[in-house]
Amino acid sequence: MATQKENKVYQVFQSISGNYDHMNSVISFRLHKRWRKKTMKQMNVRRGAKALDLCCGTADWTIQLGKAVGKGGSATGIDFSEKMLEVGREKVHREQLANIDLIHGNVNSLPFPDNSFDYVTIGFGLRNVSDYLRVLKEMERVLKPGGTAVCLETSWPENSIVEKFYSFYFQSVMPVIGKVLINRYDEYRWLQESTLAFPSKETLGVMFMEAGFSQVQMSPYSAGTVCAHIARKK
């Protein structure tokens, strides 16, 4: 049974799917592409590998993974918003990437056997799930031994000045941008709320270890407002 948070997240992303990509560029000042590019460079994805992208949304990261693994590999994206997946499928079709599959599902219980993938990613999606640790354990379960799990997510900066600006932007500016551009104030206020409730990068690192990973590397970006956690399975 879906939780109250899951129902809320579902409604939010169903309603903003058509404007999601444009708004991402606006509210992140297009930095989200740079953060993902830096993270991909650290991952050093192998040709011919199998990759899974959780909470794939409109499939930006899934597409990058599909290109990185090449025709001999595969990339699968999973999301529970049908409308976000519709946008993603259009993009995959335009890119003519036959090695990408986008499926509808819930990341709390992944429909894949143990030890199935070389890479599992989740980009700006973990803060929206109902049980962070459960999803991390699912990532660990479906990874092959020696595989890599990556979470790219918003994070609270340590610098007090940056933190004040960051807090003001998320609480006061971002919802107004959503209201002015696409008439979606409440939906973008939710994104702020989910960020406020998300664990610190240090706490998330501990959770990766609790989920069974053997090592975790943290890479903060943009004054610590975003952080990539890159973990290895034993």
Secondary structure, DSSP 4 states (H G I P E B T S, - for coil): ---HHHHHHHHHHHHHGGGHHHHHHHHTTTHHHHHHHHHHHHHTPPTT-EEEEET-TT-HHHHHHHHHH-TTSEEEEEES-HHHHHHHHHHHHHHT-TTEEEEE--TTS-SS-TT-EEEEEEES-GGGSS-HHHHHHHHHHHEEEEEEEEEEEE---SSHHHHHHHHHIIIIIHHHHHHHHHS-HHHHHHHHHHHHHSPPHHHHHHHHHHTTEEEEEEEEETTTTEEEEEEEE-
